[in-house]
């Protein structure tokens, strides 16, 4: 479902997605944190770049990523900026 709350200062709609991934949590995190592998799981991706890496060590990674995606039914590519954070439990 999607919902854009205009009265709270949100300029862009929020997209919520769900899915089932047949992989371990570690495999999913390793895939998501490597920007060079984005085309492995997102066929509509035109690329993703790590804009700022705030932390990157054996226990955690925090970074800001920008991506460009061209979904089949949308005329223009969509640009997304994502804050990614993962830590070892």
QUIGI-V585788 format. One record per helix or strand of 3 or more residues. SS is the DSSP state (H for helix, E for strand). FROM is the first residue (numbers start at 1). LEN is the number of residues. If there is no record, write none. Layout:
((SS FROM LEN) (SS FROM LEN))
This chain:
((H 6 3) (H 25 9) (H 35 7) (E 45 12) (E 60 10) (E 78 10))
